[in-house]
Amino acid sequence: MTGGRAELVACETCGGASTDGPPRGARLLARLRAALERVGDVGVDVAPVRCLWACKKSCAVLLRSSERVGYVLVELEPSDEVAGALLDYAQLYLQSADGAVPYKTWPAALKGHFHCRIPRLPAAAGGLTTPAPRDED
């Protein structure tokens, strides 16, 4: 299934407190929101989260969709280039059936920043499954 909506969830506390302004995560979140305003509705939502527990690899962003696997990207720069690359990748992600995007089409600013892949929830495929009872010997 292609289409639907995707969400970029950016850790707004990534990088911790800074003497020169907001944390790096908050700055990346602001740049993501500004980039989304410039391009309009492309099927991608941007949301904050207080922490993604990737502190040693900040800035971190989660890309997710109810129909696809999710990805956590880390060690991102809070720049317009990275914000645009995240939106570009999210659109490629939405064009895929399962969330897998061919490496050769990844924006250069994101290569080397994928930390982990998160399998989609079974609920997206029709409901959580209850494990079968185990035979007790």
N, CA, C and O atoms as a GROMACS GRO file, in nm:
protein
  548
    1MET      N    1   0.085  -0.117   0.000
    1MET     CA    2   0.000   0.000   0.000
    1MET      C    3   0.089   0.123   0.000
    1MET      O    4   0.176   0.138   0.086
    2THR      N    5   0.068   0.208  -0.094
    2THR     CA    6   0.141   0.335  -0.095
    2THR      C    7   0.045   0.446  -0.057
    2THR      O    8  -0.077   0.429  -0.064
    3GLY      N    9   0.101   0.557  -0.018
    3GLY     CA   10   0.017   0.669   0.022
    3GLY      C   11   0.000   0.673   0.173
    3GLY      O   12   0.087   0.627   0.247
    4GLY      N   13  -0.112   0.727   0.217
    4GLY     CA   14  -0.133   0.744   0.360
    4GLY      C   15  -0.056   0.864   0.411
    4GLY      O   16  -0.022   0.955   0.335
    5ARG      N   17  -0.028   0.864   0.540
    5ARG     CA   18   0.046   0.973   0.602
    5ARG      C   19   0.164   0.916   0.679
    5ARG      O   20   0.161   0.801   0.726
    6ALA      N   21   0.265   0.996   0.692
    6ALA     CA   22   0.381   0.961   0.772
    6ALA      C   23   0.402   1.072   0.874
    6ALA      O   24   0.352   1.184   0.858
    7GLU      N   25   0.476   1.039   0.977
    7GLU     CA   26   0.505   1.137   1.081
    7GLU      C   27   0.654   1.136   1.112
    7GLU      O   28   0.714   1.031   1.131
    8LEU      N   29   0.712   1.255   1.118
    8LEU     CA   30   0.848   1.274   1.164
    8LEU      C   31   0.838   1.324   1.308
    8LEU      O   32   0.787   1.433   1.332
    9VAL      N   33   0.886   1.243   1.402
    9VAL     CA   34   0.880   1.277   1.543
    9VAL      C   35   1.021   1.316   1.585
    9VAL      O   36   1.111   1.232   1.590
   10ALA      N   37   1.040   1.444   1.614
   10ALA     CA   38   1.172   1.495   1.646
   10ALA      C   39   1.187   1.516   1.796
   10ALA      O   40   1.099   1.571   1.862
   11CYS      N   41   1.300   1.470   1.849
   11CYS     CA   42   1.331   1.488   1.990
   11CYS      C   43   1.367   1.634   2.013
   11CYS      O   44   1.470   1.681   1.966
   12GLU      N   45   1.283   1.704   2.086
   12GLU     CA   46   1.306   1.847   2.106
   12GLU      C   47   1.408   1.876   2.215
   12GLU      O   48   1.451   1.991   2.229
   13THR      N   49   1.448   1.776   2.292
   13THR     CA   50   1.546   1.797   2.398
   13THR      C   51   1.685   1.748   2.358
   13THR      O   52   1.779   1.761   2.436
   14CYS      N   53   1.699   1.691   2.239
   14CYS     CA   54   1.828   1.638   2.194
   14CYS      C   55   1.936   1.746   2.199
   14CYS      O   56   1.914   1.861   2.160
   15GLY      N   57   2.049   1.708   2.248
   15GLY     CA   58   2.160   1.803   2.256
   15GLY      C   59   2.163   1.878   2.387
   15GLY      O   60   2.259   1.950   2.414
   16GLY      N   61   2.059   1.864   2.468
   16GLY     CA   62   2.056   1.927   2.599
   16GLY      C   63   2.053   2.078   2.595
   16GLY      O   64   2.038   2.140   2.489
   17ALA      N   65   2.066   2.136   2.712
   17ALA     CA   66   2.064   2.281   2.726
   17ALA      C   67   2.187   2.342   2.658
   17ALA      O   68   2.295   2.283   2.658
   18SER      N   69   2.166   2.458   2.602
   18SER     CA   70   2.273   2.525   2.531
   18SER      C   71   2.281   2.670   2.574
   18SER      O   72   2.178   2.732   2.602
   19THR      N   73   2.402   2.724   2.581
   19THR     CA   74   2.417   2.865   2.616
   19THR      C   75   2.384   2.956   2.499
   19THR      O   76   2.359   3.075   2.517
   20ASP      N   77   2.384   2.900   2.378
   20ASP     CA   78   2.358   2.982   2.260
   20ASP      C   79   2.217   2.963   2.204
   20ASP      O   80   2.194   2.984   2.084
   21GLY      N   81   2.123   2.922   2.288
   21GLY     CA   82   1.986   2.909   2.243
   21GLY      C   83   1.926   2.774   2.277
   21GLY      O   84   1.977   2.703   2.363
   22PRO      N   85   1.818   2.737   2.208
   22PRO     CA   86   1.749   2.612   2.236
   22PRO      C   87   1.838   2.490   2.204
   22PRO      O   88   1.936   2.503   2.131
   23PRO      N   89   1.803   2.374   2.259
   23PRO     CA   90   1.877   2.252   2.226
   23PRO      C   91   1.876   2.225   2.075
   23PRO      O   92   1.789   2.273   2.002
   24ARG      N   93   1.974   2.150   2.029
   24ARG     CA   94   1.984   2.118   1.887
   24ARG      C   95   1.856   2.053   1.835
   24ARG      O   96   1.813   2.080   1.723
   25GLY      N   97   1.794   1.967   1.917
   25GLY     CA   98   1.670   1.902   1.875
   25GLY      C   99   1.558   2.000   1.851
   25GLY      O  100   1.483   1.987   1.754
   26ALA      N  101   1.545   2.099   1.938
   26ALA     CA  102   1.442   2.202   1.920
   26ALA      C  103   1.469   2.284   1.795
   26ALA      O  104   1.376   2.324   1.725
   27ARG      N  105   1.596   2.308   1.766
   27ARG     CA  106   1.630   2.383   1.644
   27ARG      C  107   1.597   2.301   1.520
   27ARG      O  108   1.547   2.355   1.421
   28LEU      N  109   1.624   2.169   1.523
   28LEU     CA  110   1.589   2.085   1.409
   28LEU      C  111   1.437   2.079   1.392
   28LEU      O  112   1.387   2.086   1.280
   29LEU      N  113   1.365   2.067   1.501
   29LEU     CA  114   1.219   2.066   1.496
   29LEU      C  115   1.166   2.194   1.432
   29LEU      O  116   1.076   2.188   1.349
   30ALA      N  117   1.221   2.309   1.469
   30ALA     CA  118   1.178   2.436   1.411
   30ALA      C  119   1.207   2.440   1.261
   30ALA      O  120   1.125   2.490   1.184
   31ARG      N  121   1.321   2.388   1.221
   31ARG     CA  122   1.355   2.385   1.078
   31ARG      C  123   1.266   2.289   1.001
   31ARG      O  124   1.230   2.315   0.887
   32LEU      N  125   1.230   2.177   1.064
   32LEU     CA  126   1.136   2.084   1.001
   32LEU      C  127   1.000   2.150   0.979
   32LEU      O  128   0.940   2.138   0.872
   33ARG      N  129   0.952   2.218   1.081
   33ARG     CA  130   0.822   2.286   1.070
   33ARG      C  131   0.825   2.394   0.962
   33ARG      O  132   0.730   2.410   0.886
   34ALA      N  133   0.935   2.469   0.956
   34ALA     CA  134   0.948   2.574   0.854
   34ALA      C  135   0.954   2.513   0.714
   34ALA      O  136   0.893   2.565   0.621
   35ALA      N  137   1.026   2.403   0.699
   35ALA     CA  138   1.035   2.336   0.569
   35ALA      C  139   0.899   2.283   0.527
   35ALA      O  140   0.862   2.290   0.410
   36LEU      N  141   0.824   2.230   0.622
   36LEU     CA  142   0.691   2.179   0.591
   36LEU      C  143   0.597   2.292   0.550
   36LEU      O  144   0.513   2.274   0.462
   37GLU      N  145   0.610   2.407   0.613
   37GLU     CA  146   0.529   2.523   0.574
   37GLU      C  147   0.559   2.564   0.430
   37GLU      O  148   0.469   2.599   0.354
   38ARG      N  149   0.688   2.559   0.393
   38ARG     CA  150   0.727   2.599   0.257
   38ARG      C  151   0.671   2.504   0.151
   38ARG      O  152   0.629   2.549   0.045
   39VAL      N  153   0.670   2.374   0.179
   39VAL     CA  154   0.628   2.278   0.076
   39VAL      C  155   0.479   2.247   0.082
   39VAL      O  156   0.423   2.196  -0.015
   40GLY      N  157   0.415   2.277   0.192
   40GLY     CA  158   0.271   2.249   0.205
   40GLY      C  159   0.247   2.106   0.248
   40GLY      O  160   0.338   2.036   0.292
   41ASP      N  161   0.123   2.061   0.233
   41ASP     CA  162   0.085   1.927   0.278
   41ASP      C  163   0.134   1.823   0.177
   41ASP      O  164   0.080   1.811   0.067
   42VAL      N  165   0.235   1.748   0.218
   42VAL     CA  166   0.290   1.643   0.133
   42VAL      C  167   0.266   1.506   0.196
   42VAL      O  168   0.332   1.408   0.160
   43GLY      N  169   0.171   1.500   0.290
   43GLY     CA  170   0.140   1.372   0.355
   43GLY      C  171   0.229   1.343   0.474
   43GLY      O  172   0.229   1.231   0.526
   44VAL      N  173   0.304   1.443   0.518
   44VAL     CA  174   0.398   1.424   0.629
   44VAL      C  175   0.363   1.522   0.741
   44VAL      O  176   0.348   1.642   0.718
   45ASP      N  177   0.349   1.469   0.861
   45ASP     CA  178   0.326   1.552   0.978
   45ASP      C  179   0.455   1.558   1.058
   45ASP      O  180   0.536   1.465   1.053
   46VAL      N  181   0.473   1.666   1.132
   46VAL     CA  182   0.591   1.684   1.218
   46VAL      C  183   0.540   1.700   1.360
   46VAL      O  184   0.450   1.779   1.387
   47ALA      N  185   0.598   1.623   1.452
   47ALA     CA  186   0.556   1.628   1.592
   47ALA      C  187   0.679   1.625   1.683
   47ALA      O  188   0.781   1.565   1.649
   48PRO      N  189   0.668   1.689   1.800
   48PRO     CA  190   0.777   1.684   1.896
   48PRO      C  191   0.760   1.568   1.994
   48PRO      O  192   0.649   1.517   2.013
   49VAL      N  193   0.869   1.528   2.054
   49VAL     CA  194   0.866   1.436   2.167
   49VAL      C  195   0.974   1.485   2.263
   49VAL      O  196   1.076   1.539   2.220
   50ARG      N  197   0.954   1.466   2.391
   50ARG     CA  198   1.050   1.516   2.490
   50ARG      C  199   1.182   1.440   2.484
   50ARG      O  200   1.287   1.499   2.512
   51CYS      N  201   1.180   1.313   2.450
   51CYS     CA  202   1.306   1.238   2.446
   51CYS      C  203   1.287   1.108   2.369
   51CYS      O  204   1.187   1.039   2.387
   52LEU      N  205   1.382   1.076   2.284
   52LEU     CA  206   1.383   0.947   2.213
   52LEU      C  207   1.487   0.852   2.271
   52LEU      O  208   1.510   0.744   2.216
   53TRP      N  209   1.549   0.889   2.380
   53TRP     CA  210   1.649   0.808   2.448
   53TRP      C  211   1.766   0.775   2.357
   53TRP      O  212   1.822   0.665   2.364
   54ALA      N  213   1.804   0.868   2.274
   54ALA     CA  214   1.920   0.853   2.187
   54ALA      C  215   2.022   0.962   2.219
   54ALA      O  216   2.090   1.013   2.131
   55CYS      N  217   2.031   0.995   2.346
   55CYS     CA  218   2.109   1.112   2.391
   55CYS      C  219   2.254   1.110   2.344
   55CYS      O  220   2.310   1.214   2.311
   56LYS      N  221   2.316   0.994   2.341
   56LYS     CA  222   2.456   0.987   2.298
   56LYS      C  223   2.470   1.000   2.147
   56LYS      O  224   2.581   1.010   2.094
   57LYS      N  225   2.357   1.000   2.076
   57LYS     CA  226   2.358   1.011   1.930
   57LYS      C  227   2.264   1.122   1.882
   57LYS      O  228   2.206   1.113   1.775
   58SER      N  229   2.251   1.228   1.963
   58SER     CA  230   2.157   1.333   1.926
   58SER      C  231   2.212   1.412   1.806
   58SER      O  232   2.333   1.420   1.786
   59CYS      N  233   2.125   1.467   1.730
   59CYS     CA  234   1.980   1.484   1.727
   59CYS      C  235   1.915   1.360   1.666
   59CYS      O  236   1.968   1.301   1.571
   60ALA      N  237   1.801   1.322   1.719
   60ALA     CA  238   1.734   1.202   1.672
   60ALA      C  239   1.592   1.234   1.625
   60ALA      O  240   1.524   1.322   1.678
   61VAL      N  241   1.551   1.159   1.522
   61VAL     CA  242   1.417   1.173   1.465
   61VAL      C  243   1.364   1.033   1.434
   61VAL      O  244   1.438   0.947   1.387
   62LEU      N  245   1.237   1.012   1.461
   62LEU     CA  246   1.169   0.888   1.426
   62LEU      C  247   1.078   0.915   1.308
   62LEU      O  248   1.000   1.010   1.310
   63LEU      N  249   1.087   0.833   1.205
   63LEU     CA  250   0.994   0.837   1.092
   63LEU      C  251   0.903   0.717   1.106
   63LEU      O  252   0.950   0.604   1.116
   64ARG      N  253   0.771   0.742   1.108
   64ARG     CA  254   0.678   0.631   1.126
   64ARG      C  255   0.551   0.650   1.046
   64ARG      O  256   0.517   0.760   1.003
   65SER      N  257   0.483   0.538   1.028
   65SER     CA  258   0.355   0.533   0.959
   65SER      C  259   0.284   0.407   1.007
   65SER      O  260   0.350   0.308   1.039
   66SER      N  261   0.154   0.410   1.014
   66SER     CA  262   0.083   0.292   1.062
   66SER      C  263   0.092   0.174   0.965
   66SER      O  264   0.071   0.059   1.004
   67GLU      N  265   0.124   0.202   0.839
   67GLU     CA  266   0.130   0.096   0.738
   67GLU      C  267   0.269   0.042   0.710
   67GLU      O  268   0.285  -0.054   0.634
   68ARG      N  269   0.372   0.103   0.770
   68ARG     CA  270   0.509   0.071   0.732
   68ARG      C  271   0.598   0.054   0.855
   68ARG      O  272   0.561   0.089   0.967
   69VAL      N  273   0.717   0.000   0.831
   69VAL     CA  274   0.818  -0.003   0.936
   69VAL      C  275   0.858   0.140   0.967
   69VAL      O  276   0.838   0.230   0.885
   70GLY      N  277   0.915   0.162   1.083
   70GLY     CA  278   0.964   0.294   1.120
   70GLY      C  279   1.116   0.296   1.121
   70GLY      O  280   1.180   0.190   1.122
   71TYR      N  281   1.173   0.415   1.122
   71TYR     CA  282   1.317   0.431   1.125
   71TYR      C  283   1.355   0.540   1.223
   71TYR      O  284   1.287   0.642   1.232
   72VAL      N  285   1.464   0.518   1.296
   72VAL     CA  286   1.520   0.621   1.382
   72VAL      C  287   1.650   0.668   1.316
   72VAL      O  288   1.738   0.588   1.285
   73LEU      N  289   1.658   0.797   1.296
   73LEU     CA  290   1.778   0.859   1.239
   73LEU      C  291   1.844   0.940   1.349
   73LEU      O  292   1.777   1.007   1.426
   74VAL      N  293   1.977   0.933   1.357
   74VAL     CA  294   2.050   0.996   1.466
   74VAL      C  295   2.166   1.080   1.415
   74VAL      O  296   2.202   1.076   1.297
   75GLU      N  297   2.223   1.156   1.507
   75GLU     CA  298   2.338   1.241   1.479
   75GLU      C  299   2.312   1.336   1.362
   75GLU      O  300   2.397   1.356   1.276
   76LEU      N  301   2.192   1.393   1.363
   76LEU     CA  302   2.151   1.486   1.258
   76LEU      C  303   2.189   1.629   1.296
   76LEU      O  304   2.189   1.664   1.413
   77GLU      N  305   2.220   1.708   1.197
   77GLU     CA  306   2.248   1.849   1.218
   77GLU      C  307   2.116   1.927   1.211
   77GLU      O  308   2.033   1.897   1.126
   78PRO      N  309   2.097   2.026   1.296
   78PRO     CA  310   1.975   2.106   1.291
   78PRO      C  311   1.985   2.212   1.180
   78PRO      O  312   1.995   2.332   1.208
   79SER      N  313   1.984   2.166   1.055
   79SER     CA  314   2.003   2.257   0.941
   79SER      C  315   1.884   2.249   0.845
   79SER      O  316   1.805   2.155   0.850
   80ASP      N  317   1.875   2.349   0.759
   80ASP     CA  318   1.771   2.347   0.655
   80ASP      C  319   1.794   2.230   0.560
   80ASP      O  320   1.698   2.168   0.514
   81GLU      N  321   1.920   2.199   0.532
   81GLU     CA  322   1.951   2.087   0.442
   81GLU      C  323   1.898   1.955   0.498
   81GLU      O  324   1.836   1.878   0.425
   82VAL      N  325   1.922   1.930   0.625
   82VAL     CA  326   1.875   1.805   0.687
   82VAL      C  327   1.723   1.804   0.696
   82VAL      O  328   1.661   1.701   0.669
   83ALA      N  329   1.662   1.915   0.733
   83ALA     CA  330   1.515   1.922   0.740
   83ALA      C  331   1.454   1.889   0.604
   83ALA      O  332   1.358   1.812   0.595
   84GLY      N  333   1.508   1.948   0.498
   84GLY     CA  334   1.458   1.920   0.364
   84GLY      C  335   1.480   1.775   0.325
   84GLY      O  336   1.394   1.713   0.262
   85ALA      N  337   1.596   1.720   0.362
   85ALA     CA  338   1.626   1.579   0.331
   85ALA      C  339   1.530   1.486   0.404
   85ALA      O  340   1.487   1.385   0.348
   86LEU      N  341   1.496   1.518   0.528
   86LEU     CA  342   1.400   1.436   0.602
   86LEU      C  343   1.263   1.437   0.535
   86LEU      O  344   1.198   1.332   0.524
   87LEU      N  345   1.219   1.553   0.491
   87LEU     CA  346   1.090   1.560   0.421
   87LEU      C  347   1.095   1.487   0.288
   87LEU      O  348   1.000   1.419   0.251
   88ASP      N  349   1.206   1.500   0.216
   88ASP     CA  350   1.221   1.428   0.089
   88ASP      C  351   1.217   1.277   0.112
   88ASP      O  352   1.150   1.204   0.040
   89TYR      N  353   1.291   1.231   0.214
   89TYR     CA  354   1.293   1.088   0.243
   89TYR      C  355   1.155   1.039   0.286
   89TYR      O  356   1.112   0.931   0.245
   90ALA      N  357   1.085   1.117   0.366
   90ALA     CA  358   0.951   1.079   0.412
   90ALA      C  359   0.856   1.062   0.293
   90ALA      O  360   0.769   0.975   0.296
   91GLN      N  361   0.871   1.144   0.191
   91GLN     CA  362   0.786   1.130   0.073
   91GLN      C  363   0.821   1.003  -0.004
   91GLN      O  364   0.731   0.934  -0.053
   92LEU      N  365   0.949   0.970  -0.015
   92LEU     CA  366   0.989   0.843  -0.078
   92LEU      C  367   0.936   0.725   0.003
   92LEU      O  368   0.889   0.626  -0.053
   93TYR      N  369   0.943   0.736   0.133
   93TYR     CA  370   0.892   0.636   0.227
   93TYR      C  371   0.743   0.612   0.202
   93TYR      O  372   0.697   0.498   0.200
   94LEU      N  373   0.668   0.720   0.184
   94LEU     CA  374   0.524   0.707   0.160
   94LEU      C  375   0.493   0.643   0.025
   94LEU      O  376   0.387   0.583   0.008
   95GLN      N  377   0.584   0.656  -0.071
   95GLN     CA  378   0.563   0.595  -0.203
   95GLN      C  379   0.593   0.446  -0.202
   95GLN      O  380   0.560   0.376  -0.298
   96SER      N  381   0.655   0.397  -0.096
   96SER     CA  382   0.688   0.255  -0.087
   96SER      C  383   0.574   0.180  -0.018
   96SER      O  384   0.498   0.237   0.060
   97ALA      N  385   0.565   0.053  -0.049
   97ALA     CA  386   0.460  -0.028   0.010
   97ALA      C  387   0.488  -0.062   0.156
   97ALA      O  388   0.395  -0.070   0.237
   98ASP      N  389   0.615  -0.082   0.191
   98ASP     CA  390   0.649  -0.129   0.325
   98ASP      C  391   0.743  -0.037   0.402
   98ASP      O  392   0.780  -0.069   0.516
   99GLY      N  393   0.782   0.074   0.343
   99GLY     CA  394   0.873   0.167   0.409
   99GLY      C  395   1.017   0.154   0.364
   99GLY      O  396   1.101   0.236   0.401
  100ALA      N  397   1.047   0.052   0.285
  100ALA     CA  398   1.183   0.033   0.236
  100ALA      C  399   1.206   0.124   0.115
  100ALA      O  400   1.133   0.116   0.016
  101VAL      N  401   1.307   0.208   0.125
  101VAL     CA  402   1.342   0.302   0.017
  101VAL      C  403   1.480   0.260  -0.034
  101VAL      O  404   1.572   0.244   0.046
  102PRO      N  405   1.496   0.242  -0.165
  102PRO     CA  406   1.627   0.203  -0.218
  102PRO      C  407   1.736   0.302  -0.177
  102PRO      O  408   1.718   0.423  -0.187
  103TYR      N  409   1.849   0.250  -0.132
  103TYR     CA  410   1.959   0.331  -0.083
  103TYR      C  411   2.002   0.437  -0.183
  103TYR      O  412   2.032   0.550  -0.145
  104LYS      N  413   2.005   0.403  -0.310
  104LYS     CA  414   2.052   0.498  -0.411
  104LYS      C  415   1.964   0.622  -0.421
  104LYS      O  416   2.007   0.723  -0.478
  105THR      N  417   1.842   0.617  -0.367
  105THR     CA  418   1.753   0.734  -0.373
  105THR      C  419   1.753   0.815  -0.243
  105THR      O  420   1.687   0.918  -0.235
  106TRP      N  421   1.825   0.768  -0.142
  106TRP     CA  422   1.829   0.841  -0.015
  106TRP      C  423   1.897   0.976  -0.034
  106TRP      O  424   1.996   0.985  -0.106
  107PRO      N  425   1.845   1.081   0.027
  107PRO     CA  426   1.916   1.209   0.024
  107PRO      C  427   2.054   1.195   0.090
  107PRO      O  428   2.067   1.129   0.193
  108ALA      N  429   2.154   1.255   0.031
  108ALA     CA  430   2.292   1.243   0.081
  108ALA      C  431   2.304   1.285   0.227
  108ALA      O  432   2.382   1.227   0.302
  109ALA      N  433   2.227   1.385   0.269
  109ALA     CA  434   2.237   1.436   0.406
  109ALA      C  435   2.192   1.334   0.510
  109ALA      O  436   2.216   1.353   0.629
  110LEU      N  437   2.127   1.225   0.467
  110LEU     CA  438   2.078   1.125   0.562
  110LEU      C  439   2.159   0.996   0.561
  110LEU      O  440   2.147   0.915   0.653
  111LYS      N  441   2.241   0.977   0.460
  111LYS     CA  442   2.320   0.853   0.452
  111LYS      C  443   2.415   0.847   0.571
  111LYS      O  444   2.486   0.943   0.601
  112GLY      N  445   2.416   0.732   0.637
  112GLY     CA  446   2.500   0.713   0.755
  112GLY      C  447   2.433   0.755   0.885
  112GLY      O  448   2.496   0.748   0.991
  113HIS      N  449   2.307   0.798   0.878
  113HIS     CA  450   2.238   0.845   0.998
  113HIS      C  451   2.125   0.754   1.044
  113HIS      O  452   2.058   0.784   1.142
  114PHE      N  453   2.102   0.643   0.973
  114PHE     CA  454   1.996   0.550   1.015
  114PHE      C  455   2.049   0.465   1.129
  114PHE      O  456   2.152   0.399   1.115
  115HIS      N  457   1.979   0.467   1.241
  115HIS     CA  458   2.023   0.395   1.360
  115HIS      C  459   1.955   0.260   1.373
  115HIS      O  460   2.020   0.158   1.399
  116CYS      N  461   1.822   0.258   1.355
  116CYS     CA  462   1.751   0.130   1.367
  116CYS      C  463   1.619   0.135   1.291
  116CYS      O  464   1.566   0.241   1.259
  117ARG      N  465   1.572   0.017   1.264
  117ARG     CA  466   1.444  -0.003   1.197
  117ARG      C  467   1.349  -0.061   1.299
  117ARG      O  468   1.385  -0.152   1.374
  118ILE      N  469   1.227  -0.010   1.302
  118ILE     CA  470   1.128  -0.056   1.398
  118ILE      C  471   1.016  -0.126   1.322
  118ILE      O  472   0.947  -0.064   1.242
  119PRO      N  473   0.997  -0.256   1.347
  119PRO     CA  474   0.889  -0.328   1.277
  119PRO      C  475   0.754  -0.264   1.305
  119PRO      O  476   0.730  -0.210   1.413
  120ARG      N  477   0.666  -0.270   1.207
  120ARG     CA  478   0.534  -0.212   1.229
  120ARG      C  479   0.455  -0.298   1.326
  120ARG      O  480   0.480  -0.418   1.340
  121LEU      N  481   0.361  -0.236   1.392
  121LEU     CA  482   0.276  -0.308   1.486
  121LEU      C  483   0.181  -0.400   1.413
  121LEU      O  484   0.130  -0.364   1.307
  122PRO      N  485   0.157  -0.519   1.467
  122PRO     CA  486   0.057  -0.606   1.406
  122PRO      C  487  -0.081  -0.540   1.400
  122PRO      O  488  -0.162  -0.577   1.315
  123ALA      N  489  -0.108  -0.443   1.489
  123ALA     CA  490  -0.238  -0.375   1.490
  123ALA      C  491  -0.264  -0.309   1.355
  123ALA      O  492  -0.380  -0.299   1.313
  124ALA      N  493  -0.160  -0.264   1.288
  124ALA     CA  494  -0.176  -0.199   1.158
  124ALA      C  495  -0.221  -0.300   1.053
  124ALA      O  496  -0.273  -0.262   0.948
  125ALA      N  497  -0.200  -0.428   1.081
  125ALA     CA  498  -0.237  -0.532   0.987
  125ALA      C  499  -0.365  -0.603   1.028
  125ALA      O  500  -0.399  -0.707   0.972
  126GLY      N  501  -0.437  -0.548   1.124
  126GLY     CA  502  -0.565  -0.607   1.158
  126GLY      C  503  -0.582  -0.643   1.305
  126GLY      O  504  -0.681  -0.708   1.339
  127GLY      N  505  -0.494  -0.607   1.391
  127GLY     CA  506  -0.511  -0.631   1.533
  127GLY      C  507  -0.393  -0.703   1.594
  127GLY      O  508  -0.325  -0.782   1.530
  128LEU      N  509  -0.371  -0.671   1.721
  128LEU     CA  510  -0.265  -0.740   1.792
  128LEU      C  511  -0.300  -0.887   1.806
  128LEU      O  512  -0.416  -0.923   1.825
  129THR      N  513  -0.201  -0.968   1.795
  129THR     CA  514  -0.226  -1.111   1.808
  129THR      C  515  -0.190  -1.155   1.948
  129THR      O  516  -0.094  -1.106   2.008
  130THR      N  517  -0.266  -1.248   2.000
  130THR     CA  518  -0.238  -1.305   2.130
  130THR      C  519  -0.157  -1.431   2.107
  130THR      O  520  -0.195  -1.516   2.027
  131PRO      N  521  -0.045  -1.444   2.177
  131PRO     CA  522   0.035  -1.565   2.158
  131PRO      C  523  -0.046  -1.689   2.190
  131PRO      O  524  -0.130  -1.688   2.280
  132ALA      N  525  -0.021  -1.792   2.117
  132ALA     CA  526  -0.090  -1.919   2.143
  132ALA      C  527  -0.044  -1.973   2.277
  132ALA      O  528   0.072  -1.959   2.314
  133PRO      N  529  -0.135  -2.036   2.350
  133PRO     CA  530  -0.095  -2.093   2.478
  133PRO      C  531   0.012  -2.200   2.458
  133PRO      O  532   0.010  -2.275   2.361
  134ARG      N  533   0.105  -2.202   2.552
  134ARG     CA  534   0.212  -2.303   2.545
  134ARG      C  535   0.170  -2.426   2.622
  134ARG      O  536   0.108  -2.417   2.727
  135ASP      N  537   0.205  -2.538   2.568
  135ASP     CA  538   0.179  -2.664   2.640
  135ASP      C  539   0.271  -2.671   2.760
  135ASP      O  540   0.392  -2.652   2.747
  136GLU      N  541   0.216  -2.697   2.874
  136GLU     CA  542   0.295  -2.714   2.996
  136GLU      C  543   0.324  -2.861   3.012
  136GLU      O  544   0.232  -2.942   3.010
  137ASP      N  545   0.449  -2.896   3.027
  137ASP     CA  546   0.485  -3.039   3.045
  137ASP      C  547   0.479  -3.077   3.189
  137ASP      O  548   0.506  -3.192   3.224
   0.00000   0.00000   0.00000
